[in-house]
Amino acid sequence: MRSTSTVLMVAVGSSLVAGVASLRTASAQEFMHGKACSDATLRGEYAVVVSGVRAVGPNATEPFVAVGIRLFDGHGGFTDTASFHGAVLPAIRGGHVDGTYHVNADCTGTSNFQPPAPFPTIESDFVIADDGRAIDEIVMSPQPNVVTAAYRR
């Protein structure tokens, strides 16, 4: 039973990596239309839905979901206001964090924000799609987090 679960988890993980890699290439090419992206590509409010598994302590994780609004300033800064619900930690309504982002010319990018202590900085990669109306994001660090986010205007 344990080996079947491990094989299934590896297969699902490999499929997700392949899917994100192809999404990243296709979305960046779709948006380009002869123009490069920059930090200014992201300006204004985006609704976001987040789900995955996050660290909740030195050796513990929990599945969680969140919804909120990310306000991009067009200059590499953002503000998030969101509600979170997990399997271990208490629900949070209207949580607030500030962060930074950088958009590459190929419409891919990175973002960082510091959640409240004692949690470490969250580092993500994203791709801009649909002429700047959508963003798909995955958390890259810290290691125990396996989280995706979908933004839309």
Accessible surface in RSA format (square Angstrom, percent):
REM  Atomic radii and reference values for relative SASA: ProtOr
REM  Chains: A
REM  Algorithm: Lee & Richards
REM  Probe-radius: 1.40
REM  Slices: 20
REM RES _ NUM      All-atoms   Total-Side   Main-Chain    Non-polar    All polar
REM                ABS   REL    ABS   REL    ABS   REL    ABS   REL    ABS   REL
RES MET A   1   193.15 100.0 151.21 100.1  41.94  99.9 128.63 109.4  64.52  85.5
RES ARG A   2   208.24  87.4 199.64 101.8   8.60  20.5  77.62 106.1 130.63  79.2
RES SER A   3    80.80  68.3  73.21  97.7   7.60  17.5  50.79 108.2  30.02  42.1
RES THR A   4    92.75  66.0  87.62  88.8   5.13  12.2  64.09  86.1  28.67  43.3
RES SER A   5    50.10  42.3  47.05  62.8   3.05   7.0  27.54  58.6  22.56  31.6
RES THR A   6    67.35  47.9  67.27  68.2   0.07   0.2  49.89  67.0  17.46  26.4
RES VAL A   7   102.54  67.5  99.77  90.3   2.77   6.7 101.97  88.6   0.57   1.5
RES LEU A   8   112.33  62.6 109.89  78.6   2.45   6.1 112.09  78.7   0.24   0.6
RES MET A   9   134.10  69.4 122.96  81.4  11.14  26.5  90.38  76.8  43.72  57.9
RES VAL A  10    96.42  63.4  89.15  80.7   7.27  17.5  95.59  83.1   0.84   2.3
RES ALA A  11    50.75  46.7  42.31  65.3   8.44  19.2  49.75  70.1   0.99   2.6
RES VAL A  12    76.90  50.6  74.60  67.5   2.30   5.5  76.83  66.8   0.06   0.2
RES GLY A  13    29.40  36.3   0.00   N/A  29.40  36.3  28.77  79.0   0.63   1.4
RES SER A  14    65.94  55.7  54.20  72.3  11.74  27.0  37.57  80.0  28.37  39.7
RES SER A  15    75.35  63.7  60.27  80.4  15.09  34.8  37.29  79.4  38.07  53.3
RES LEU A  16   102.48  57.1  99.99  71.5   2.49   6.3 102.23  71.8   0.26   0.7
RES VAL A  17   108.44  71.4 103.87  94.0   4.57  11.0 107.30  93.2   1.14   3.1
RES ALA A  18    63.05  58.0  51.85  80.0  11.20  25.5  58.96  83.0   4.10  10.9
RES GLY A  19    36.45  44.9   0.00   N/A  36.45  44.9  32.79  90.0   3.66   8.2
RES VAL A  20    51.37  33.8  50.35  45.6   1.02   2.5  50.59  44.0   0.77   2.1
RES ALA A  21    56.03  51.5  47.55  73.4   8.48  19.3  53.01  74.7   3.02   8.0
RES SER A  22    71.52  60.4  60.93  81.3  10.58  24.4  51.58 109.8  19.94  27.9
RES LEU A  23    69.53  38.7  65.00  46.5   4.53  11.4  69.49  48.8   0.04   0.1
RES ARG A  24    89.10  37.4  88.92  45.3   0.18   0.4  29.29  40.0  59.81  36.2
RES THR A  25    76.16  54.2  70.03  71.0   6.13  14.6  49.07  65.9  27.09  40.9
RES ALA A  26    58.67  53.9  50.25  77.5   8.43  19.2  54.99  77.4   3.68   9.7
RES SER A  27     6.75   5.7   4.99   6.7   1.76   4.0   1.75   3.7   5.00   7.0
RES ALA A  28     9.10   8.4   9.10  14.0   0.00   0.0   9.10  12.8   0.00   0.0
RES GLN A  29   123.37  69.0 108.35  79.2  15.03  35.8  41.48  88.3  81.89  62.1
RES GLU A  30    93.51  53.7  83.61  63.3   9.90  23.6  37.86  73.2  55.65  45.4
RES PHE A  31    13.32   6.7  13.32   8.3   0.00   0.0  13.32   8.1   0.00   0.0
RES MET A  32    58.99  30.5  58.99  39.0   0.00   0.0  58.99  50.1   0.00   0.0
RES HIS A  33   131.16  71.7  92.59  64.4  38.58  98.7  76.74  79.1  54.43  63.3
RES GLY A  34    86.30 106.4   0.00   N/A  86.30 106.4  43.43 119.2  42.87  96.0
RES LYS A  35   119.81  58.4 113.62  69.7   6.19  14.7  66.08  59.5  53.73  57.2
RES ALA A  36    69.02  63.5  40.84  63.0  28.18  64.1  40.84  57.5  28.18  74.6
RES CYS A  37     6.12   4.6   0.00   0.0   6.12  14.4   0.09   0.2   6.04   6.5
RES SER A  38    54.00  45.6  52.11  69.5   1.89   4.4  40.23  85.7  13.77  19.3
RES ASP A  39    35.40  24.8  32.71  32.6   2.70   6.4  11.16  26.3  24.24  24.2
RES ALA A  40    57.86  53.2  44.80  69.1  13.06  29.7  45.22  63.7  12.64  33.5
RES THR A  41    36.73  26.1  12.96  13.1  23.77  56.6  15.59  20.9  21.14  32.0
RES LEU A  42     0.19   0.1   0.19   0.1   0.00   0.0   0.19   0.1   0.00   0.0
RES ARG A  43   117.79  49.5 116.31  59.3   1.49   3.5  56.81  77.6  60.99  37.0
RES GLY A  44    20.05  24.7   0.00   N/A  20.05  24.7  19.71  54.1   0.34   0.8
RES GLU A  45   107.91  62.0  96.38  72.9  11.53  27.5  23.34  45.2  84.57  69.0
RES TYR A  46     0.96   0.4   0.45   0.3   0.51   1.3   0.51   0.4   0.45   0.6
RES ALA A  47    33.98  31.2  30.78  47.5   3.20   7.3  30.78  43.3   3.20   8.5
RES VAL A  48    10.60   7.0   8.57   7.8   2.03   4.9   8.57   7.4   2.03   5.5
RES VAL A  49    77.74  51.2  74.39  67.3   3.35   8.1  74.39  64.6   3.35   9.1
RES VAL A  50    23.67  15.6  23.44  21.2   0.23   0.5  23.57  20.5   0.10   0.3
RES SER A  51    49.58  41.9  47.44  63.3   2.14   4.9  19.47  41.5  30.12  42.2
RES GLY A  52    22.19  27.4   0.00   N/A  22.19  27.4  18.31  50.3   3.88   8.7
RES VAL A  53    53.82  35.4  53.82  48.7   0.00   0.0  53.82  46.8   0.00   0.0
RES ARG A  54    38.66  16.2  38.66  19.7   0.00   0.0  19.47  26.6  19.19  11.6
RES ALA A  55    16.18  14.9  12.48  19.3   3.70   8.4  12.48  17.6   3.70   9.8
RES VAL A  56    24.33  16.0   3.70   3.3  20.63  49.7   3.70   3.2  20.63  56.0
RES GLY A  57    30.21  37.3   0.00   N/A  30.21  37.3  21.83  59.9   8.39  18.8
RES PRO A  58   139.74 101.8 100.66  91.8  39.09 142.1 114.50  94.5  25.25 156.9
RES ASN A  59   151.46 104.4 110.61 106.9  40.85  98.4  42.70 102.8 108.76 105.1
RES ALA A  60    49.02  45.1  40.91  63.1   8.11  18.4  47.18  66.4   1.84   4.9
RES THR A  61    66.81  47.5  47.07  47.7  19.74  47.0  19.97  26.8  46.84  70.8
RES GLU A  62     0.52   0.3   0.00   0.0   0.52   1.2   0.52   1.0   0.00   0.0
RES PRO A  63    80.55  58.7  78.56  71.6   1.99   7.2  78.89  65.1   1.66  10.3
RES PHE A  64    16.65   8.3   9.43   5.8   7.22  18.8  13.40   8.1   3.26   9.3
RES VAL A  65    82.88  54.5  82.56  74.7   0.32   0.8  82.56  71.7   0.32   0.9
RES ALA A  66     4.13   3.8   0.47   0.7   3.66   8.3   3.52   5.0   0.61   1.6
RES VAL A  67    88.53  58.3  87.21  78.9   1.32   3.2  87.35  75.9   1.18   3.2
RES GLY A  68    15.96  19.7   0.00   N/A  15.96  19.7  11.18  30.7   4.79  10.7
RES ILE A  69    72.88  41.5  71.27  53.1   1.61   3.9  71.28  51.3   1.60   4.4
RES ARG A  70     8.79   3.7   8.79   4.5   0.00   0.0   0.00   0.0   8.79   5.3
RES LEU A  71    85.67  47.7  84.06  60.1   1.61   4.1  84.06  59.0   1.61   4.3
RES PHE A  72     5.24   2.6   3.34   2.1   1.90   5.0   3.34   2.0   1.90   5.4
RES ASP A  73    63.77  44.7  54.66  54.4   9.11  21.5  36.84  86.7  26.93  26.9
RES GLY A  74     3.20   3.9   0.00   N/A   3.20   3.9   0.00   0.0   3.20   7.2
RES HIS A  75   142.36  77.8 112.17  78.0  30.18  77.2  77.81  80.2  64.54  75.1
RES GLY A  76    11.50  14.2   0.00   N/A  11.50  14.2   7.00  19.2   4.50  10.1
RES GLY A  77    16.97  20.9   0.00   N/A  16.97  20.9  16.12  44.2   0.85   1.9
RES PHE A  78     7.69   3.8   0.00   0.0   7.69  20.0   2.95   1.8   4.74  13.6
RES THR A  79    43.84  31.2  42.23  42.8   1.61   3.8  17.72  23.8  26.12  39.5
RES ASP A  80    19.55  13.7  19.52  19.4   0.03   0.1   7.74  18.2  11.81  11.8
RES THR A  81    65.73  46.8  63.11  64.0   2.62   6.2  45.87  61.6  19.86  30.0
RES ALA A  82    12.22  11.2   8.98  13.9   3.23   7.4  12.17  17.1   0.05   0.1
RES SER A  83    39.45  33.3  36.49  48.7   2.95   6.8  19.21  40.9  20.24  28.3
RES PHE A  84    58.19  29.1  54.74  33.9   3.46   9.0  56.16  34.0   2.04   5.8
RES HIS A  85   113.15  61.8 111.28  77.3   1.88   4.8  80.19  82.6  32.97  38.4
RES GLY A  86     8.96  11.0   0.00   N/A   8.96  11.0   2.02   5.5   6.94  15.5
RES ALA A  87    76.14  70.0  32.46  50.1  43.68  99.4  44.10  62.1  32.04  84.9
RES VAL A  88    98.11  64.6  67.98  61.5  30.14  72.6  71.92  62.5  26.19  71.0
RES LEU A  89    54.97  30.6  49.96  35.7   5.01  12.6  50.53  35.5   4.44  11.9
RES PRO A  90   107.88  78.6  94.14  85.8  13.74  49.9 106.30  87.8   1.58   9.8
RES ALA A  91    60.02  55.2  31.96  49.3  28.06  63.8  32.09  45.2  27.93  74.0
RES ILE A  92    88.43  50.3  84.25  62.8   4.18  10.1  88.08  63.4   0.35   1.0
RES ARG A  93   213.27  89.5 184.92  94.3  28.35  67.5  61.36  83.9 151.92  92.1
RES GLY A  94    47.28  58.3   0.00   N/A  47.28  58.3  24.25  66.6  23.02  51.6
RES GLY A  95    19.63  24.2   0.00   N/A  19.63  24.2  18.35  50.3   1.28   2.9
RES HIS A  96   110.76  60.5  85.16  59.2  25.60  65.5  65.27  67.3  45.49  52.9
RES VAL A  97    26.65  17.5  21.54  19.5   5.11  12.3  26.48  23.0   0.17   0.4
RES ASP A  98    89.58  62.7  74.21  73.9  15.37  36.4  32.31  76.0  57.27  57.1
RES GLY A  99    13.16  16.2   0.00   N/A  13.16  16.2   7.69  21.1   5.47  12.3
RES THR A 100    79.77  56.7  79.68  80.8   0.09   0.2  66.01  88.7  13.76  20.8
RES TYR A 101    10.51   4.9   0.01   0.0  10.50  27.3   3.81   2.9   6.70   8.3
RES HIS A 102    98.04  53.6  97.68  67.9   0.36   0.9  70.89  73.1  27.15  31.6
RES VAL A 103     5.00   3.3   0.00   0.0   5.00  12.0   0.00   0.0   5.00  13.5
RES ASN A 104    55.84  38.5  52.34  50.6   3.49   8.4  17.53  42.2  38.30  37.0
RES ALA A 105    59.70  54.9  51.58  79.6   8.12  18.5  51.74  72.9   7.96  21.1
RES ASP A 106    70.09  49.1  68.06  67.7   2.03   4.8  32.30  76.0  37.79  37.7
RES CYS A 107     0.00   0.0   0.00   0.0   0.00   0.0   0.00   0.0   0.00   0.0
RES THR A 108     4.61   3.3   4.61   4.7   0.00   0.0   2.63   3.5   1.98   3.0
RES GLY A 109     0.61   0.8   0.00   N/A   0.61   0.8   0.32   0.9   0.29   0.7
RES THR A 110    60.67  43.2  60.39  61.2   0.28   0.7  46.25  62.1  14.42  21.8
RES SER A 111     2.37   2.0   1.78   2.4   0.59   1.4   0.12   0.2   2.25   3.2
RES ASN A 112    54.00  37.2  52.57  50.8   1.43   3.4  14.31  34.4  39.69  38.4
RES PHE A 113    45.12  22.6  40.18  24.9   4.95  12.9  45.12  27.4   0.00   0.0
RES GLN A 114    96.15  53.8  81.48  59.5  14.67  34.9  57.50 122.4  38.65  29.3
RES PRO A 115    18.61  13.6  17.17  15.7   1.44   5.2  17.17  14.2   1.44   8.9
RES PRO A 116    95.20  69.4  82.37  75.1  12.83  46.6  94.72  78.2   0.49   3.0
RES ALA A 117    93.74  86.2  64.06  98.9  29.67  67.5  66.14  93.1  27.60  73.1
RES PRO A 118   122.38  89.2  92.50  84.3  29.88 108.6  99.53  82.2  22.84 142.0
RES PHE A 119    58.43  29.2  54.53  33.8   3.90  10.1  55.02  33.4   3.41   9.8
RES PRO A 120    67.50  49.2  58.07  52.9   9.43  34.3  67.50  55.7   0.00   0.0
RES THR A 121    54.62  38.8  47.29  47.9   7.34  17.5  26.97  36.2  27.65  41.8
RES ILE A 122    21.40  12.2  20.90  15.6   0.50   1.2  20.90  15.1   0.50   1.4
RES GLU A 123    79.08  45.4  79.08  59.8   0.00   0.0  11.36  22.0  67.72  55.3
RES SER A 124     6.03   5.1   4.10   5.5   1.93   4.5   0.11   0.2   5.93   8.3
RES ASP A 125    32.89  23.0  31.92  31.8   0.98   2.3   4.02   9.5  28.87  28.8
RES PHE A 126     9.50   4.8   3.94   2.4   5.56  14.5   8.83   5.4   0.67   1.9
RES VAL A 127     7.11   4.7   7.04   6.4   0.07   0.2   7.04   6.1   0.07   0.2
RES ILE A 128     0.00   0.0   0.00   0.0   0.00   0.0   0.00   0.0   0.00   0.0
RES ALA A 129    11.85  10.9  11.85  18.3   0.00   0.0  11.85  16.7   0.00   0.0
RES ASP A 130    64.76  45.4  62.40  62.1   2.36   5.6  17.02  40.0  47.74  47.6
RES ASP A 131    73.26  51.3  55.05  54.8  18.22  43.1  15.77  37.1  57.50  57.3
RES GLY A 132     5.99   7.4   0.00   N/A   5.99   7.4   5.05  13.8   0.94   2.1
RES ARG A 133   114.83  48.2 113.51  57.9   1.32   3.1  46.37  63.4  68.47  41.5
RES ALA A 134    24.85  22.8  24.85  38.3   0.00   0.0  24.85  35.0   0.00   0.0
RES ILE A 135     2.00   1.1   1.75   1.3   0.26   0.6   1.75   1.3   0.26   0.7
RES ASP A 136    47.16  33.0  44.25  44.0   2.91   6.9  13.26  31.2  33.90  33.8
RES GLU A 137    12.56   7.2   9.23   7.0   3.34   7.9   1.77   3.4  10.80   8.8
RES ILE A 138    49.10  27.9  48.81  36.4   0.29   0.7  49.10  35.4   0.00   0.0
RES VAL A 139    25.66  16.9  13.12  11.9  12.54  30.2  13.12  11.4  12.54  34.0
RES MET A 140   103.16  53.4  79.22  52.4  23.94  57.0  78.81  67.0  24.35  32.3
RES SER A 141    38.50  32.5  38.49  51.4   0.01   0.0  13.88  29.6  24.62  34.5
RES PRO A 142    23.45  17.1  21.22  19.3   2.23   8.1  23.10  19.1   0.35   2.2
RES GLN A 143   156.98  87.8 144.77 105.8  12.21  29.1  62.07 132.1  94.91  72.0
RES PRO A 144    64.17  46.8  47.23  43.1  16.94  61.6  59.17  48.8   5.00  31.1
RES ASN A 145    13.93   9.6   6.71   6.5   7.23  17.4   0.08   0.2  13.86  13.4
RES VAL A 146   101.54  66.8  96.13  87.0   5.41  13.0  99.03  86.0   2.51   6.8
RES VAL A 147    12.46   8.2   8.90   8.1   3.56   8.6   9.36   8.1   3.11   8.4
RES THR A 148    67.95  48.3  66.55  67.5   1.40   3.3  48.06  64.6  19.89  30.1
RES ALA A 149    10.59   9.7   5.42   8.4   5.16  11.7   7.60  10.7   2.99   7.9
RES ALA A 150    52.33  48.1  50.32  77.7   2.01   4.6  50.63  71.3   1.70   4.5
RES TYR A 151     9.24   4.3   5.59   3.2   3.65   9.5   1.26   0.9   7.99   9.8
RES ARG A 152   141.36  59.4 140.44  71.6   0.92   2.2  50.53  69.1  90.83  55.0
RES ARG A 153   139.07  58.4  80.82  41.2  58.25 138.7  53.17  72.7  85.90  52.1
END  Absolute sums over single chains surface
CHAIN  1 A     8905.3       7427.1       1478.2       5892.4       3012.9
END  Absolute sums over all chains
TOTAL          8905.3       7427.1       1478.2       5892.4       3012.9
